[in-house]
Amino acid sequence: MKNRSLVSITDYNQEEMLQILDLAAEFEKKPNQDILGGHVVATLFFEPSTRTRLSFESAVNRLRGRVIGFSDSSSSSVSKGETLKDTILTVSNYSDLIVMRHPLEGSAKYASEVSPVPIINAGDGAHQHPTQTLLDMYSIRKTQGRLENLKICMVGDLKYGRTVHSLLIAMADFHPIFIFIAPEELKMPEEYKSLLDRKGVEYYEYKDIGDNMDDADIVYMTRVQKERFSDPLEYEKVKNVYILRNAMLGNTKPNMKILHPLPRVNEINYDVDTNPKAYYFQQAQNGVYTRMAIISKILGVK
């Protein structure tokens, strides 16, 4: 993994994913370590972010590295018309590793092809979000004690949700059963269902939550992403299609945990927050440990 970019979750095989999860568990036990001294990590966020950017920066700081970059492309030379290639080539002169979020699908792959330093994809449009996937896997394994043979229910925006796309790919080799709950306009794209068909993975599709999540081990809620819709009217039709409420959890399994990549809007009611099955804020915390593991592996300090 040393000096390798992480653009897609498929860049890591199953053994490498498990290495990251094991190292993240070590960092959770001892989160402050002086192992990145002298290393500089650039965070280039062409798209707004709170958790991903701050957890990456927290990870670098806890390892005693340095962070440079921007959280808004309007404050960079991009606003003057600078190309992505020129931005990457310039920033690579100042850093050992670049963490990048960009609204265009394929942007992280392109950046990795022109950059002399490794690129970590922190989300490229509706495509992938591999570090979120690894922290999701860490959260799943931590709460369920395993990754194998779990029933995973994905709810909401399954069309544009890059987090569910990456998680589906990663978990497909651990013999899951998937339940997809989405309106017709936001169904899981055919390419991902075709992948599951090729791997012989069972999945079911529904339009209503009803009792379809009652036997799930993981319920993965997603936000309907306004920024992915070109037509505001289409967004208005589906924005509140699913709202998870505490009263809906009575018949769910005792071990079930609710995940969400955050931010939430209306899709999880606040009355769920005090339910022990709610795990999304702990999930966000797990992002720091997981990203510490990824950065350490890529920079070769672990």
C-alpha positions in Angstrom: 0.0 0.0 0.0 3.0 2.3 0.4 3.0 5.2 -2.1 -0.2 3.9 -3.7 -3.2 6.1 -4.4 -6.6 5.1 -3.1 -9.1 6.1 -5.7 -11.6 3.3 -5.6 -12.3 0.7 -3.0 -11.2 -1.9 -5.6 -7.7 -0.6 -5.2 -7.5 -2.7 -2.1 -8.0 -6.4 -2.0 -9.8 -8.1 0.9 -6.6 -8.8 2.8 -5.5 -5.1 2.5 -8.9 -3.9 3.7 -8.6 -6.1 6.8 -5.1 -4.8 7.5 -6.6 -1.2 7.5 -9.3 -2.3 9.9 -6.9 -4.0 12.2 -4.6 -1.0 12.2 -7.5 1.3 12.9 -8.3 -0.8 16.0 -4.8 -0.2 17.2 -5.1 3.5 16.7 -8.4 3.6 18.6 -6.5 2.2 21.6 -3.7 4.7 21.2 -4.9 7.6 19.0 -2.0 10.0 19.6 1.3 8.9 18.1 4.3 10.8 16.9 4.9 9.0 13.6 4.3 11.6 10.9 6.9 14.1 11.9 8.2 15.9 8.8 5.3 14.7 6.6 2.9 17.2 5.0 -0.7 16.2 3.8 -2.6 18.5 1.5 -6.5 18.5 1.7 -8.0 19.9 -1.4 -11.8 20.1 -1.1 -13.4 21.4 -4.2 -16.8 20.5 -2.7 -18.1 21.3 0.9 -17.3 18.8 3.6 -17.3 18.8 7.4 -16.7 15.2 8.7 -14.5 14.0 5.9 -12.2 17.0 5.8 -12.0 17.5 9.6 -11.5 13.8 10.3 -8.6 13.6 7.8 -7.1 16.7 9.4 -7.6 15.3 12.9 -6.0 12.0 11.8 -2.9 13.9 10.5 -2.7 16.1 13.6 -3.0 13.1 16.0 0.0 11.5 14.1 1.9 14.8 14.5 2.0 15.6 10.7 1.2 18.9 9.0 -1.9 19.9 7.0 -2.1 22.4 4.2 -4.9 23.0 1.7 -8.3 24.6 1.1 -11.9 23.8 2.1 -13.5 26.0 -0.6 -12.2 26.1 -4.2 -13.3 29.7 -4.4 -10.4 30.6 -2.2 -7.9 28.9 -4.5 -6.6 29.6 -8.0 -9.4 27.4 -9.3 -11.5 30.5 -9.1 -9.1 32.1 -11.6 -9.5 29.3 -14.1 -6.6 27.0 -13.0 -7.0 23.5 -14.3 -7.2 20.4 -12.0 -3.9 19.2 -13.5 -2.1 22.4 -12.7 -3.5 22.5 -9.2 -2.4 18.9 -8.5 1.1 19.4 -10.0 1.6 22.6 -8.0 0.3 21.2 -4.6 2.3 18.0 -5.0 5.4 20.2 -4.7 4.4 21.1 -1.2 3.1 17.8 0.1 3.7 14.1 0.5 0.1 13.1 0.0 -3.0 14.7 -1.4 -6.5 14.1 -0.1 -9.1 15.4 -2.6 -12.8 15.8 -2.9 -14.2 16.9 -6.2 -17.8 17.1 -7.7 -16.8 15.4 -11.0 -16.8 11.6 -11.3 -13.4 10.3 -12.4 -11.5 13.4 -11.1 -9.6 11.5 -8.4 -8.5 8.9 -11.0 -7.3 11.6 -13.3 -5.5 13.3 -10.4 -3.7 10.1 -9.5 -2.5 9.7 -13.1 -0.9 13.2 -13.2 0.3 13.4 -9.6 3.8 12.5 -8.5 2.5 11.9 -4.9 -0.3 9.5 -3.8 -3.9 10.7 -4.1 -6.7 9.7 -1.6 -10.2 10.0 -3.1 -12.4 11.8 -0.5 -15.4 11.6 -2.8 -15.7 12.2 -6.5 -19.3 13.1 -7.5 -21.7 10.2 -7.3 -18.9 7.7 -8.0 -17.0 6.5 -4.9 -15.9 7.3 -1.4 -13.4 4.6 -0.4 -12.3 5.9 2.9 -15.9 6.2 4.0 -16.3 2.6 3.0 -13.4 1.5 5.2 -14.7 3.4 8.2 -18.2 1.9 7.5 -16.6 -1.6 7.5 -14.8 -0.8 10.7 -18.1 0.3 12.3 -19.9 -2.8 11.0 -17.2 -5.2 12.3 -16.9 -3.4 15.6 -20.7 -3.6 16.3 -21.4 -7.0 14.8 -18.2 -8.8 15.6 -17.8 -9.9 12.0 -18.2 -8.8 8.4 -19.4 -12.2 7.0 -23.0 -13.3 6.4 -24.7 -10.0 7.4 -28.0 -8.6 6.2 -27.5 -5.0 5.2 -30.4 -2.7 4.4 -29.7 0.4 2.4 -32.3 3.2 2.4 -32.8 6.4 0.4 -30.7 7.7 -2.3 -29.1 4.6 -3.8 -28.7 6.2 -7.3 -26.4 9.0 -6.4 -25.1 7.8 -3.0 -21.4 7.2 -3.5 -21.1 5.8 0.0 -23.5 2.9 -0.7 -21.9 2.2 -4.0 -18.5 1.8 -2.5 -19.8 -0.2 0.5 -21.7 -2.6 -1.8 -18.5 -3.3 -3.7 -16.5 -3.9 -0.6 -19.0 -6.1 1.2 -19.9 -8.2 -1.8 -17.1 -10.6 -1.0 -18.2 -11.2 2.6 -21.4 -13.2 1.6 -24.0 -10.6 2.6 -27.7 -10.2 1.8 -28.7 -6.7 0.6 -32.0 -5.1 1.0 -32.4 -1.9 -1.1 -35.2 0.5 -0.2 -35.6 3.4 -2.6 -38.2 5.2 -4.8 -38.1 4.4 -8.5 -36.2 7.6 -9.2 -33.3 6.7 -6.8 -33.0 2.9 -7.3 -29.6 1.2 -7.1 -28.0 1.5 -10.6 -28.0 -1.6 -12.7 -24.2 -1.8 -12.9 -24.1 -2.5 -9.1 -26.9 -5.0 -9.2 -25.1 -6.7 -12.1 -22.0 -7.0 -9.9 -23.9 -8.7 -7.2 -25.5 -11.1 -9.8 -22.0 -12.0 -11.0 -20.9 -12.7 -7.5 -24.0 -14.6 -6.6 -25.0 -12.2 -3.9 -28.7 -12.2 -2.8 -30.5 -8.8 -2.9 -34.1 -7.6 -2.7 -35.6 -4.3 -3.7 -38.5 -2.5 -2.1 -40.1 1.0 -2.3 -41.4 1.1 1.3 -39.6 0.7 4.6 -42.5 -1.1 6.3 -41.2 -4.2 8.0 -38.5 -4.7 5.3 -35.7 -3.7 7.7 -36.8 -5.8 10.7 -34.4 -8.6 10.2 -31.4 -6.5 9.1 -28.2 -6.4 11.0 -27.2 -3.0 9.6 -29.6 -0.2 8.4 -27.7 2.3 6.3 -29.6 5.5 5.9 -28.7 8.0 3.2 -29.6 11.6 2.6 -31.4 12.5 -0.7 -28.7 14.8 -2.1 -30.1 18.0 -3.5 -26.8 18.9 -5.1 -27.0 15.9 -7.4 -30.4 16.9 -9.0 -30.4 19.1 -12.1 -34.2 19.7 -11.7 -35.3 21.1 -8.3 -38.8 19.8 -8.9 -37.5 16.2 -9.0 -35.7 16.8 -5.7 -38.8 18.1 -4.1 -40.7 15.0 -5.1 -38.4 12.6 -3.2 -36.6 14.7 -0.5 -38.7 13.4 2.4 -39.6 10.0 1.0 -38.2 8.1 4.0 -38.0 9.4 7.6 -36.7 6.8 10.2 -38.5 7.3 13.5 -37.9 5.6 16.9 -41.3 4.0 16.8 -40.3 2.1 13.7 -37.5 0.2 15.5 -39.5 -1.8 17.9 -39.4 -5.1 15.9 -35.8 -4.8 14.7 -33.1 -7.1 15.8 -31.3 -6.4 19.1 -27.9 -6.3 17.5 -29.1 -4.0 14.7 -27.2 -0.7 14.2 -28.2 2.4 12.2 -25.4 3.9 10.1 -25.5 7.2 8.2 -22.5 8.9 6.4 -23.9 12.3 7.6 -25.0 15.0 7.3 -28.6 14.1 7.8 -31.4 16.4 6.9 -34.8 14.8 7.7 -34.2 11.2 7.0 -33.5 10.2 10.7 -35.8 11.8 13.2 -34.0 13.2 16.3 -36.0 10.8 18.5 -33.8 8.0 17.1 -30.6 9.6 18.6 -31.1 8.2 22.1 -31.9 4.7 20.9 -28.9 2.4 21.5 -29.3 1.1 17.9 -28.2 4.6 16.6 -24.5 4.4 15.8 -23.9 7.3 13.3 -22.0 9.6 15.6 -19.7 6.8 16.7 -19.4 5.9 13.1 -18.1 9.4 12.4 -15.6 9.1 15.2 -14.4 5.8 13.7 -13.4 7.8 10.6 -10.5 9.3 12.4 -9.0 6.0 13.4 -9.6 4.5 9.9 -8.1 7.5 8.1 -5.1 7.4 10.5 -4.6 3.8 9.3 -4.9 4.6 5.6 -2.5 7.6 5.8 0.0 5.6 7.8 0.0 2.7 5.3 0.3 5.0 2.2 3.1 7.0 3.7 4.8 3.8 4.9 5.2 4.7 8.5 3.2 1.6 9.7 
